[in-house]
Amino acid sequence: MRDPASSEGFHSTQVHSVRFDDSIGTMTISGLGVSNGLSVTFLIVEQAATPTTPAFYNINLSDGYALAGNLLTGGVQLQ
């Protein structure tokens, strides 16, 4: 992912765990990655849209970067 507003560039290199919770429509992913050339750990939580709420995305990196919010375009499909 790229976040030009904060000069953040991240990609995952190793996924440690993926957890689905179908009852609330969430997926949690943790692992290792590279952010702006430095090794980091990451935690991503995604929630699929419902008829009353938009899809939600949250990422936290061990370098202190965090971003969360409703998706404005696209969607999250848990499979």
N, CA, C and O atoms as a Maestro MAE file, in Angstrom:
{
 s_m_m2io_version
 :::
 2.0.0
}

f_m_ct {
 s_m_title
 :::
 protein
 m_atom[316] {
  # First column is atom index #
  i_m_mmod_type
  r_m_x_coord
  r_m_y_coord
  r_m_z_coord
  i_m_residue_number
  s_m_chain_name
  s_m_pdb_residue_name
  s_m_pdb_atom_name
  i_m_atomic_number
  :::
  1 25 0.831 -1.172 0.000 1 A "MET " " N  " 7
  2 3 0.000 0.000 0.000 1 A "MET " " CA " 6
  3 2 0.874 1.233 0.000 1 A "MET " " C  " 6
  4 15 2.006 1.230 0.484 1 A "MET " " O  " 8
  5 25 0.314 2.276 -0.554 2 A "ARG " " N  " 7
  6 3 1.005 3.568 -0.563 2 A "ARG " " CA " 6
  7 2 0.063 4.617 0.010 2 A "ARG " " C  " 6
  8 15 -1.126 4.648 -0.305 2 A "ARG " " O  " 8
  9 25 0.614 5.466 0.850 3 A "ASP " " N  " 7
  10 3 -0.125 6.591 1.412 3 A "ASP " " CA " 6
  11 2 0.702 7.842 1.134 3 A "ASP " " C  " 6
  12 15 1.515 8.239 1.967 3 A "ASP " " O  " 8
  13 25 0.505 8.471 -0.033 4 A "PRO " " N  " 7
  14 3 1.310 9.628 -0.397 4 A "PRO " " CA " 6
  15 2 1.203 10.784 0.597 4 A "PRO " " C  " 6
  16 15 2.151 11.555 0.747 4 A "PRO " " O  " 8
  17 25 0.068 10.915 1.273 5 A "ALA " " N  " 7
  18 3 -0.116 12.022 2.215 5 A "ALA " " CA " 6
  19 2 0.857 11.944 3.385 5 A "ALA " " C  " 6
  20 15 1.227 12.972 3.953 5 A "ALA " " O  " 8
  21 25 1.275 10.731 3.751 6 A "SER " " N  " 7
  22 3 2.210 10.579 4.873 6 A "SER " " CA " 6
  23 2 3.556 10.012 4.416 6 A "SER " " C  " 6
  24 15 4.385 9.639 5.247 6 A "SER " " O  " 8
  25 25 3.775 9.946 3.115 7 A "SER " " N  " 7
  26 3 5.020 9.397 2.552 7 A "SER " " CA " 6
  27 2 5.278 7.970 3.014 7 A "SER " " C  " 6
  28 15 6.426 7.575 3.216 7 A "SER " " O  " 8
  29 25 4.216 7.205 3.179 8 A "GLU " " N  " 7
  30 3 4.340 5.817 3.631 8 A "GLU " " CA " 6
  31 2 4.258 4.876 2.438 8 A "GLU " " C  " 6
  32 15 3.379 5.016 1.588 8 A "GLU " " O  " 8
  33 25 5.176 3.919 2.378 9 A "GLY " " N  " 7
  34 3 5.153 2.868 1.378 9 A "GLY " " CA " 6
  35 2 5.401 1.543 2.062 9 A "GLY " " C  " 6
  36 15 6.488 1.325 2.596 9 A "GLY " " O  " 8
  37 25 4.427 0.653 2.063 10 A "PHE " " N  " 7
  38 3 4.502 -0.606 2.808 10 A "PHE " " CA " 6
  39 2 4.154 -1.779 1.906 10 A "PHE " " C  " 6
  40 15 3.268 -1.678 1.058 10 A "PHE " " O  " 8
  41 25 4.854 -2.891 2.091 11 A "HIS " " N  " 7
  42 3 4.425 -4.161 1.507 11 A "HIS " " CA " 6
  43 2 4.763 -5.291 2.481 11 A "HIS " " C  " 6
  44 15 5.775 -5.250 3.181 11 A "HIS " " O  " 8
  45 25 3.899 -6.288 2.505 12 A "SER " " N  " 7
  46 3 4.119 -7.422 3.403 12 A "SER " " CA " 6
  47 2 5.131 -8.378 2.786 12 A "SER " " C  " 6
  48 15 5.205 -8.522 1.565 12 A "SER " " O  " 8
  49 25 5.903 -9.022 3.639 13 A "THR " " N  " 7
  50 3 6.865 -10.018 3.185 13 A "THR " " CA " 6
  51 2 6.573 -11.397 3.771 13 A "THR " " C  " 6
  52 15 6.992 -12.416 3.223 13 A "THR " " O  " 8
  53 25 5.855 -11.420 4.883 14 A "GLN " " N  " 7
  54 3 5.527 -12.702 5.521 14 A "GLN " " CA " 6
  55 2 4.248 -12.546 6.329 14 A "GLN " " C  " 6
  56 15 4.130 -11.630 7.143 14 A "GLN " " O  " 8
  57 25 3.292 -13.440 6.105 15 A "VAL " " N  " 7
  58 3 2.038 -13.443 6.864 15 A "VAL " " CA " 6
  59 2 2.165 -14.493 7.968 15 A "VAL " " C  " 6
  60 15 2.443 -15.660 7.691 15 A "VAL " " O  " 8
  61 25 1.962 -14.077 9.207 16 A "HIS " " N  " 7
  62 3 2.036 -15.001 10.341 16 A "HIS " " CA " 6
  63 2 0.691 -15.636 10.648 16 A "HIS " " C  " 6
  64 15 0.618 -16.824 10.959 16 A "HIS " " O  " 8
  65 25 -0.374 -14.849 10.561 17 A "SER " " N  " 7
  66 3 -1.687 -15.418 10.854 17 A "SER " " CA " 6
  67 2 -2.774 -14.667 10.101 17 A "SER " " C  " 6
  68 15 -2.664 -13.474 9.820 17 A "SER " " O  " 8
  69 25 -3.821 -15.408 9.786 18 A "VAL " " N  " 7
  70 3 -5.032 -14.850 9.181 18 A "VAL " " CA " 6
  71 2 -6.194 -15.458 9.943 18 A "VAL " " C  " 6
  72 15 -6.310 -16.679 10.056 18 A "VAL " " O  " 8
  73 25 -7.047 -14.598 10.462 19 A "ARG " " N  " 7
  74 3 -8.185 -15.075 11.249 19 A "ARG " " CA " 6
  75 2 -9.467 -14.475 10.687 19 A "ARG " " C  " 6
  76 15 -9.557 -13.263 10.490 19 A "ARG " " O  " 8
  77 25 -10.453 -15.318 10.430 20 A "PHE " " N  " 7
  78 3 -11.766 -14.888 9.962 20 A "PHE " " CA " 6
  79 2 -12.765 -15.001 11.102 20 A "PHE " " C  " 6
  80 15 -12.709 -15.940 11.897 20 A "PHE " " O  " 8
  81 25 -13.666 -14.055 11.176 21 A "ASP " " N  " 7
  82 3 -14.795 -14.140 12.101 21 A "ASP " " CA " 6
  83 2 -16.045 -13.870 11.278 21 A "ASP " " C  " 6
  84 15 -16.455 -12.724 11.097 21 A "ASP " " O  " 8
  85 25 -16.640 -14.949 10.784 22 A "ASP " " N  " 7
  86 3 -17.814 -14.811 9.928 22 A "ASP " " CA " 6
  87 2 -19.005 -14.191 10.647 22 A "ASP " " C  " 6
  88 15 -19.863 -13.581 10.009 22 A "ASP " " O  " 8
  89 25 -19.067 -14.340 11.965 23 A "SER " " N  " 7
  90 3 -20.229 -13.829 12.699 23 A "SER " " CA " 6
  91 2 -20.312 -12.304 12.646 23 A "SER " " C  " 6
  92 15 -21.407 -11.742 12.692 23 A "SER " " O  " 8
  93 25 -19.148 -11.621 12.548 24 A "ILE " " N  " 7
  94 3 -19.169 -10.159 12.454 24 A "ILE " " CA " 6
  95 2 -18.530 -9.655 11.159 24 A "ILE " " C  " 6
  96 15 -18.409 -8.447 10.951 24 A "ILE " " O  " 8
  97 25 -18.119 -10.590 10.283 25 A "GLY " " N  " 7
  98 3 -17.597 -10.222 8.972 25 A "GLY " " CA " 6
  99 2 -16.230 -9.570 8.995 25 A "GLY " " C  " 6
  100 15 -15.978 -8.637 8.232 25 A "GLY " " O  " 8
  101 25 -15.328 -10.050 9.870 26 A "THR " " N  " 7
  102 3 -14.001 -9.455 9.939 26 A "THR " " CA " 6
  103 2 -12.907 -10.458 9.564 26 A "THR " " C  " 6
  104 15 -13.076 -11.673 9.662 26 A "THR " " O  " 8
  105 25 -11.792 -9.896 9.135 27 A "MET " " N  " 7
  106 3 -10.588 -10.662 8.867 27 A "MET " " CA " 6
  107 2 -9.428 -9.898 9.494 27 A "MET " " C  " 6
  108 15 -9.306 -8.688 9.307 27 A "MET " " O  " 8
  109 25 -8.575 -10.604 10.240 28 A "THR " " N  " 7
  110 3 -7.408 -10.006 10.886 28 A "THR " " CA " 6
  111 2 -6.158 -10.700 10.348 28 A "THR " " C  " 6
  112 15 -6.079 -11.928 10.330 28 A "THR " " O  " 8
  113 25 -5.188 -9.904 9.912 29 A "ILE " " N  " 7
  114 3 -3.958 -10.429 9.328 29 A "ILE " " CA " 6
  115 2 -2.780 -9.815 10.082 29 A "ILE " " C  " 6
  116 15 -2.760 -8.609 10.324 29 A "ILE " " O  " 8
  117 25 -1.796 -10.644 10.454 30 A "SER " " N  " 7
  118 3 -0.584 -10.115 11.089 30 A "SER " " CA " 6
  119 2 0.633 -10.730 10.422 30 A "SER " " C  " 6
  120 15 0.571 -11.831 9.874 30 A "SER " " O  " 8
  121 25 1.751 -9.996 10.479 31 A "GLY " " N  " 7
  122 3 2.963 -10.525 9.885 31 A "GLY " " CA " 6
  123 2 4.089 -9.516 9.866 31 A "GLY " " C  " 6
  124 15 4.127 -8.573 10.656 31 A "GLY " " O  " 8
  125 25 5.012 -9.743 8.932 32 A "LEU " " N  " 7
  126 3 6.182 -8.894 8.754 32 A "LEU " " CA " 6
  127 2 6.104 -8.201 7.404 32 A "LEU " " C  " 6
  128 15 5.446 -8.677 6.478 32 A "LEU " " O  " 8
  129 25 6.789 -7.067 7.313 33 A "GLY " " N  " 7
  130 3 6.818 -6.355 6.051 33 A "GLY " " CA " 6
  131 2 7.935 -5.341 6.022 33 A "GLY " " C  " 6
  132 15 8.786 -5.298 6.911 33 A "GLY " " O  " 8
  133 25 7.918 -4.528 4.986 34 A "VAL " " N  " 7
  134 3 8.905 -3.470 4.800 34 A "VAL " " CA " 6
  135 2 8.155 -2.168 4.604 34 A "VAL " " C  " 6
  136 15 7.252 -2.072 3.773 34 A "VAL " " O  " 8
  137 25 8.542 -1.166 5.381 35 A "SER " " N  " 7
  138 3 7.948 0.159 5.285 35 A "SER " " CA " 6
  139 2 9.063 1.168 5.059 35 A "SER " " C  " 6
  140 15 9.922 1.365 5.919 35 A "SER " " O  " 8
  141 25 9.041 1.797 3.905 36 A "ASN " " N  " 7
  142 3 10.072 2.786 3.568 36 A "ASN " " CA " 6
  143 2 11.475 2.235 3.779 36 A "ASN " " C  " 6
  144 15 12.362 2.941 4.259 36 A "ASN " " O  " 8
  145 25 11.674 0.959 3.414 37 A "GLY " " N  " 7
  146 3 12.988 0.337 3.500 37 A "GLY " " CA " 6
  147 2 13.334 -0.288 4.839 37 A "GLY " " C  " 6
  148 15 14.392 -0.904 4.968 37 A "GLY " " O  " 8
  149 25 12.473 -0.148 5.840 38 A "LEU " " N  " 7
  150 3 12.736 -0.697 7.176 38 A "LEU " " CA " 6
  151 2 11.813 -1.872 7.481 38 A "LEU " " C  " 6
  152 15 10.649 -1.866 7.079 38 A "LEU " " O  " 8
  153 25 12.319 -2.875 8.185 39 A "SER " " N  " 7
  154 3 11.493 -4.013 8.587 39 A "SER " " CA " 6
  155 2 10.495 -3.589 9.656 39 A "SER " " C  " 6
  156 15 10.840 -2.865 10.590 39 A "SER " " O  " 8
  157 25 9.249 -4.047 9.510 40 A "VAL " " N  " 7
  158 3 8.193 -3.738 10.472 40 A "VAL " " CA " 6
  159 2 7.311 -4.966 10.656 40 A "VAL " " C  " 6
  160 15 7.306 -5.876 9.826 40 A "VAL " " O  " 8
  161 25 6.568 -4.976 11.753 41 A "THR " " N  " 7
  162 3 5.467 -5.905 11.908 41 A "THR " " CA " 6
  163 2 4.190 -5.152 11.554 41 A "THR " " C  " 6
  164 15 4.151 -3.923 11.611 41 A "THR " " O  " 8
  165 25 3.145 -5.894 11.188 42 A "PHE " " N  " 7
  166 3 1.896 -5.231 10.840 42 A "PHE " " CA " 6
  167 2 0.701 -6.000 11.383 42 A "PHE " " C  " 6
  168 15 0.765 -7.204 11.633 42 A "PHE " " O  " 8
  169 25 -0.385 -5.269 11.556 43 A "LEU " " N  " 7
  170 3 -1.676 -5.830 11.921 43 A "LEU " " CA " 6
  171 2 -2.716 -5.118 11.070 43 A "LEU " " C  " 6
  172 15 -2.826 -3.892 11.100 43 A "LEU " " O  " 8
  173 25 -3.476 -5.896 10.315 44 A "ILE " " N  " 7
  174 3 -4.531 -5.344 9.460 44 A "ILE " " CA " 6
  175 2 -5.843 -5.962 9.893 44 A "ILE " " C  " 6
  176 15 -5.931 -7.176 10.078 44 A "ILE " " O  " 8
  177 25 -6.867 -5.134 10.056 45 A "VAL " " N  " 7
  178 3 -8.216 -5.608 10.352 45 A "VAL " " CA " 6
  179 2 -9.138 -5.033 9.282 45 A "VAL " " C  " 6
  180 15 -9.149 -3.828 9.030 45 A "VAL " " O  " 8
  181 25 -9.905 -5.915 8.662 46 A "GLU " " N  " 7
  182 3 -10.862 -5.504 7.640 46 A "GLU " " CA " 6
  183 2 -12.233 -6.004 8.047 46 A "GLU " " C  " 6
  184 15 -12.380 -7.089 8.609 46 A "GLU " " O  " 8
  185 25 -13.235 -5.187 7.749 47 A "GLN " " N  " 7
  186 3 -14.606 -5.600 8.023 47 A "GLN " " CA " 6
  187 2 -15.432 -5.367 6.779 47 A "GLN " " C  " 6
  188 15 -15.426 -4.274 6.213 47 A "GLN " " O  " 8
  189 25 -16.140 -6.393 6.357 48 A "ALA " " N  " 7
  190 3 -16.984 -6.303 5.171 48 A "ALA " " CA " 6
  191 2 -18.167 -5.376 5.435 48 A "ALA " " C  " 6
  192 15 -18.601 -5.209 6.574 48 A "ALA " " O  " 8
  193 25 -18.675 -4.783 4.369 49 A "ALA " " N  " 7
  194 3 -19.851 -3.915 4.471 49 A "ALA " " CA " 6
  195 2 -21.077 -4.738 4.832 49 A "ALA " " C  " 6
  196 15 -21.167 -5.926 4.526 49 A "ALA " " O  " 8
  197 25 -22.005 -4.081 5.484 50 A "THR " " N  " 7
  198 3 -23.310 -4.667 5.762 50 A "THR " " CA " 6
  199 2 -24.343 -3.757 5.100 50 A "THR " " C  " 6
  200 15 -23.976 -2.717 4.552 50 A "THR " " O  " 8
  201 25 -25.603 -4.118 5.136 51 A "PRO " " N  " 7
  202 3 -26.611 -3.225 4.546 51 A "PRO " " CA " 6
  203 2 -26.661 -1.835 5.209 51 A "PRO " " C  " 6
  204 15 -27.151 -0.881 4.605 51 A "PRO " " O  " 8
  205 25 -26.162 -1.720 6.437 52 A "THR " " N  " 7
  206 3 -26.237 -0.433 7.140 52 A "THR " " CA " 6
  207 2 -24.883 0.229 7.403 52 A "THR " " C  " 6
  208 15 -24.844 1.375 7.850 52 A "THR " " O  " 8
  209 25 -23.756 -0.475 7.132 53 A "THR " " N  " 7
  210 3 -22.434 0.107 7.382 53 A "THR " " CA " 6
  211 2 -21.502 -0.145 6.200 53 A "THR " " C  " 6
  212 15 -21.588 -1.191 5.556 53 A "THR " " O  " 8
  213 25 -20.616 0.801 5.911 54 A "PRO " " N  " 7
  214 3 -19.646 0.587 4.830 54 A "PRO " " CA " 6
  215 2 -18.516 -0.343 5.282 54 A "PRO " " C  " 6
  216 15 -18.347 -0.592 6.476 54 A "PRO " " O  " 8
  217 25 -17.753 -0.848 4.325 55 A "ALA " " N  " 7
  218 3 -16.585 -1.664 4.645 55 A "ALA " " CA " 6
  219 2 -15.575 -0.792 5.392 55 A "ALA " " C  " 6
  220 15 -15.513 0.420 5.187 55 A "ALA " " O  " 8
  221 25 -14.783 -1.432 6.264 56 A "PHE " " N  " 7
  222 3 -13.831 -0.732 7.120 56 A "PHE " " CA " 6
  223 2 -12.464 -1.383 6.987 56 A "PHE " " C  " 6
  224 15 -12.362 -2.600 6.839 56 A "PHE " " O  " 8
  225 25 -11.408 -0.567 7.040 57 A "TYR " " N  " 7
  226 3 -10.032 -1.049 6.910 57 A "TYR " " CA " 6
  227 2 -9.169 -0.358 7.957 57 A "TYR " " C  " 6
  228 15 -9.281 0.851 8.161 57 A "TYR " " O  " 8
  229 25 -8.299 -1.133 8.627 58 A "ASN " " N  " 7
  230 3 -7.415 -0.589 9.657 58 A "ASN " " CA " 6
  231 2 -6.048 -1.260 9.515 58 A "ASN " " C  " 6
  232 15 -5.965 -2.487 9.459 58 A "ASN " " O  " 8
  233 25 -4.970 -0.462 9.456 59 A "ILE " " N  " 7
  234 3 -3.617 -1.005 9.417 59 A "ILE " " CA " 6
  235 2 -2.770 -0.299 10.465 59 A "ILE " " C  " 6
  236 15 -2.828 0.922 10.611 59 A "ILE " " O  " 8
  237 25 -1.984 -1.082 11.191 60 A "ASN " " N  " 7
  238 3 -1.033 -0.560 12.180 60 A "ASN " " CA " 6
  239 2 0.323 -1.196 11.918 60 A "ASN " " C  " 6
  240 15 0.430 -2.416 11.797 60 A "ASN " " O  " 8
  241 25 1.364 -0.362 11.831 61 A "LEU " " N  " 7
  242 3 2.725 -0.834 11.638 61 A "LEU " " CA " 6
  243 2 3.539 -0.551 12.892 61 A "LEU " " C  " 6
  244 15 3.250 0.397 13.622 61 A "LEU " " O  " 8
  245 25 4.545 -1.360 13.142 62 A "SER " " N  " 7
  246 3 5.354 -1.191 14.340 62 A "SER " " CA " 6
  247 2 6.206 0.075 14.310 62 A "SER " " C  " 6
  248 15 6.780 0.444 15.335 62 A "SER " " O  " 8
  249 25 6.304 0.751 13.164 63 A "ASP " " N  " 7
  250 3 7.043 2.019 13.106 63 A "ASP " " CA " 6
  251 2 6.185 3.203 13.538 63 A "ASP " " C  " 6
  252 15 6.623 4.352 13.480 63 A "ASP " " O  " 8
  253 25 4.944 2.911 13.977 64 A "GLY " " N  " 7
  254 3 4.066 3.960 14.460 64 A "GLY " " CA " 6
  255 2 3.014 4.408 13.467 64 A "GLY " " C  " 6
  256 15 2.098 5.144 13.833 64 A "GLY " " O  " 8
  257 25 3.126 3.979 12.216 65 A "TYR " " N  " 7
  258 3 2.136 4.365 11.212 65 A "TYR " " CA " 6
  259 2 0.821 3.644 11.495 65 A "TYR " " C  " 6
  260 15 0.812 2.457 11.820 65 A "TYR " " O  " 8
  261 25 -0.277 4.364 11.371 66 A "ALA " " N  " 7
  262 3 -1.605 3.774 11.536 66 A "ALA " " CA " 6
  263 2 -2.574 4.502 10.619 66 A "ALA " " C  " 6
  264 15 -2.487 5.716 10.435 66 A "ALA " " O  " 8
  265 25 -3.495 3.743 10.050 67 A "LEU " " N  " 7
  266 3 -4.528 4.316 9.190 67 A "LEU " " CA " 6
  267 2 -5.785 3.485 9.369 67 A "LEU " " C  " 6
  268 15 -5.731 2.256 9.343 67 A "LEU " " O  " 8
  269 25 -6.904 4.145 9.549 68 A "ALA " " N  " 7
  270 3 -8.173 3.446 9.710 68 A "ALA " " CA " 6
  271 2 -9.284 4.291 9.122 68 A "ALA " " C  " 6
  272 15 -9.239 5.520 9.157 68 A "ALA " " O  " 8
  273 25 -10.269 3.619 8.589 69 A "GLY " " N  " 7
  274 3 -11.431 4.348 8.096 69 A "GLY " " CA " 6
  275 2 -12.295 3.491 7.207 69 A "GLY " " C  " 6
  276 15 -11.952 2.360 6.865 69 A "GLY " " O  " 8
  277 25 -13.421 4.057 6.842 70 A "ASN " " N  " 7
  278 3 -14.347 3.395 5.937 70 A "ASN " " CA " 6
  279 2 -13.802 3.481 4.517 70 A "ASN " " C  " 6
  280 15 -13.191 4.478 4.133 70 A "ASN " " O  " 8
  281 25 -14.032 2.424 3.745 71 A "LEU " " N  " 7
  282 3 -13.603 2.453 2.354 71 A "LEU " " CA " 6
  283 2 -14.507 3.410 1.579 71 A "LEU " " C  " 6
  284 15 -15.731 3.367 1.702 71 A "LEU " " O  " 8
  285 25 -13.888 4.262 0.790 72 A "LEU " " N  " 7
  286 3 -14.639 5.212 -0.026 72 A "LEU " " CA " 6
  287 2 -14.959 4.632 -1.393 72 A "LEU " " C  " 6
  288 15 -15.977 4.977 -1.993 72 A "LEU " " O  " 8
  289 25 -14.096 3.754 -1.888 73 A "THR " " N  " 7
  290 3 -14.338 3.048 -3.141 73 A "THR " " CA " 6
  291 2 -13.901 1.613 -2.956 73 A "THR " " C  " 6
  292 15 -13.120 1.314 -2.053 73 A "THR " " O  " 8
  293 25 -14.385 0.737 -3.781 74 A "GLY " " N  " 7
  294 3 -14.031 -0.680 -3.683 74 A "GLY " " CA " 6
  295 2 -14.760 -1.334 -2.540 74 A "GLY " " C  " 6
  296 15 -15.770 -0.820 -2.057 74 A "GLY " " O  " 8
  297 25 -14.252 -2.465 -2.107 75 A "GLY " " N  " 7
  298 3 -14.914 -3.182 -1.037 75 A "GLY " " CA " 6
  299 2 -14.011 -4.241 -0.444 75 A "GLY " " C  " 6
  300 15 -12.913 -4.486 -0.946 75 A "GLY " " O  " 8
  301 25 -14.467 -4.861 0.611 76 A "VAL " " N  " 7
  302 3 -13.776 -5.959 1.269 76 A "VAL " " CA " 6
  303 2 -14.677 -7.166 1.149 76 A "VAL " " C  " 6
  304 15 -15.837 -7.135 1.558 76 A "VAL " " O  " 8
  305 25 -14.133 -8.235 0.584 77 A "GLN " " N  " 7
  306 3 -14.896 -9.480 0.471 77 A "GLN " " CA " 6
  307 2 -14.123 -10.554 1.196 77 A "GLN " " C  " 6
  308 15 -13.013 -10.895 0.789 77 A "GLN " " O  " 8
  309 25 -14.684 -11.096 2.264 78 A "LEU " " N  " 7
  310 3 -14.035 -12.129 3.055 78 A "LEU " " CA " 6
  311 2 -14.376 -13.481 2.463 78 A "LEU " " C  " 6
  312 15 -15.546 -13.803 2.254 78 A "LEU " " O  " 8
  313 25 -13.334 -14.281 2.192 79 A "GLN " " N  " 7
  314 3 -13.562 -15.616 1.618 79 A "GLN " " CA " 6
  315 2 -12.765 -16.644 2.345 79 A "GLN " " C  " 6
  316 15 -12.827 -17.826 2.007 79 A "GLN " " O  " 8
  :::
 }
 m_bond[315] {
  # First column is bond index #
  i_m_from
  i_m_to
  i_m_order
  :::
  1 1 2 1
  2 2 3 1
  3 3 4 2
  4 3 5 1
  5 5 6 1
  6 6 7 1
  7 7 8 2
  8 7 9 1
  9 9 10 1
  10 10 11 1
  11 11 12 2
  12 11 13 1
  13 13 14 1
  14 14 15 1
  15 15 16 2
  16 15 17 1
  17 17 18 1
  18 18 19 1
  19 19 20 2
  20 19 21 1
  21 21 22 1
  22 22 23 1
  23 23 24 2
  24 23 25 1
  25 25 26 1
  26 26 27 1
  27 27 28 2
  28 27 29 1
  29 29 30 1
  30 30 31 1
  31 31 32 2
  32 31 33 1
  33 33 34 1
  34 34 35 1
  35 35 36 2
  36 35 37 1
  37 37 38 1
  38 38 39 1
  39 39 40 2
  40 39 41 1
  41 41 42 1
  42 42 43 1
  43 43 44 2
  44 43 45 1
  45 45 46 1
  46 46 47 1
  47 47 48 2
  48 47 49 1
  49 49 50 1
  50 50 51 1
  51 51 52 2
  52 51 53 1
  53 53 54 1
  54 54 55 1
  55 55 56 2
  56 55 57 1
  57 57 58 1
  58 58 59 1
  59 59 60 2
  60 59 61 1
  61 61 62 1
  62 62 63 1
  63 63 64 2
  64 63 65 1
  65 65 66 1
  66 66 67 1
  67 67 68 2
  68 67 69 1
  69 69 70 1
  70 70 71 1
  71 71 72 2
  72 71 73 1
  73 73 74 1
  74 74 75 1
  75 75 76 2
  76 75 77 1
  77 77 78 1
  78 78 79 1
  79 79 80 2
  80 79 81 1
  81 81 82 1
  82 82 83 1
  83 83 84 2
  84 83 85 1
  85 85 86 1
  86 86 87 1
  87 87 88 2
  88 87 89 1
  89 89 90 1
  90 90 91 1
  91 91 92 2
  92 91 93 1
  93 93 94 1
  94 94 95 1
  95 95 96 2
  96 95 97 1
  97 97 98 1
  98 98 99 1
  99 99 100 2
  100 99 101 1
  101 101 102 1
  102 102 103 1
  103 103 104 2
  104 103 105 1
  105 105 106 1
  106 106 107 1
  107 107 108 2
  108 107 109 1
  109 109 110 1
  110 110 111 1
  111 111 112 2
  112 111 113 1
  113 113 114 1
  114 114 115 1
  115 115 116 2
  116 115 117 1
  117 117 118 1
  118 118 119 1
  119 119 120 2
  120 119 121 1
  121 121 122 1
  122 122 123 1
  123 123 124 2
  124 123 125 1
  125 125 126 1
  126 126 127 1
  127 127 128 2
  128 127 129 1
  129 129 130 1
  130 130 131 1
  131 131 132 2
  132 131 133 1
  133 133 134 1
  134 134 135 1
  135 135 136 2
  136 135 137 1
  137 137 138 1
  138 138 139 1
  139 139 140 2
  140 139 141 1
  141 141 142 1
  142 142 143 1
  143 143 144 2
  144 143 145 1
  145 145 146 1
  146 146 147 1
  147 147 148 2
  148 147 149 1
  149 149 150 1
  150 150 151 1
  151 151 152 2
  152 151 153 1
  153 153 154 1
  154 154 155 1
  155 155 156 2
  156 155 157 1
  157 157 158 1
  158 158 159 1
  159 159 160 2
  160 159 161 1
  161 161 162 1
  162 162 163 1
  163 163 164 2
  164 163 165 1
  165 165 166 1
  166 166 167 1
  167 167 168 2
  168 167 169 1
  169 169 170 1
  170 170 171 1
  171 171 172 2
  172 171 173 1
  173 173 174 1
  174 174 175 1
  175 175 176 2
  176 175 177 1
  177 177 178 1
  178 178 179 1
  179 179 180 2
  180 179 181 1
  181 181 182 1
  182 182 183 1
  183 183 184 2
  184 183 185 1
  185 185 186 1
  186 186 187 1
  187 187 188 2
  188 187 189 1
  189 189 190 1
  190 190 191 1
  191 191 192 2
  192 191 193 1
  193 193 194 1
  194 194 195 1
  195 195 196 2
  196 195 197 1
  197 197 198 1
  198 198 199 1
  199 199 200 2
  200 199 201 1
  201 201 202 1
  202 202 203 1
  203 203 204 2
  204 203 205 1
  205 205 206 1
  206 206 207 1
  207 207 208 2
  208 207 209 1
  209 209 210 1
  210 210 211 1
  211 211 212 2
  212 211 213 1
  213 213 214 1
  214 214 215 1
  215 215 216 2
  216 215 217 1
  217 217 218 1
  218 218 219 1
  219 219 220 2
  220 219 221 1
  221 221 222 1
  222 222 223 1
  223 223 224 2
  224 223 225 1
  225 225 226 1
  226 226 227 1
  227 227 228 2
  228 227 229 1
  229 229 230 1
  230 230 231 1
  231 231 232 2
  232 231 233 1
  233 233 234 1
  234 234 235 1
  235 235 236 2
  236 235 237 1
  237 237 238 1
  238 238 239 1
  239 239 240 2
  240 239 241 1
  241 241 242 1
  242 242 243 1
  243 243 244 2
  244 243 245 1
  245 245 246 1
  246 246 247 1
  247 247 248 2
  248 247 249 1
  249 249 250 1
  250 250 251 1
  251 251 252 2
  252 251 253 1
  253 253 254 1
  254 254 255 1
  255 255 256 2
  256 255 257 1
  257 257 258 1
  258 258 259 1
  259 259 260 2
  260 259 261 1
  261 261 262 1
  262 262 263 1
  263 263 264 2
  264 263 265 1
  265 265 266 1
  266 266 267 1
  267 267 268 2
  268 267 269 1
  269 269 270 1
  270 270 271 1
  271 271 272 2
  272 271 273 1
  273 273 274 1
  274 274 275 1
  275 275 276 2
  276 275 277 1
  277 277 278 1
  278 278 279 1
  279 279 280 2
  280 279 281 1
  281 281 282 1
  282 282 283 1
  283 283 284 2
  284 283 285 1
  285 285 286 1
  286 286 287 1
  287 287 288 2
  288 287 289 1
  289 289 290 1
  290 290 291 1
  291 291 292 2
  292 291 293 1
  293 293 294 1
  294 294 295 1
  295 295 296 2
  296 295 297 1
  297 297 298 1
  298 298 299 1
  299 299 300 2
  300 299 301 1
  301 301 302 1
  302 302 303 1
  303 303 304 2
  304 303 305 1
  305 305 306 1
  306 306 307 1
  307 307 308 2
  308 307 309 1
  309 309 310 1
  310 310 311 1
  311 311 312 2
  312 311 313 1
  313 313 314 1
  314 314 315 1
  315 315 316 2
  :::
 }
}
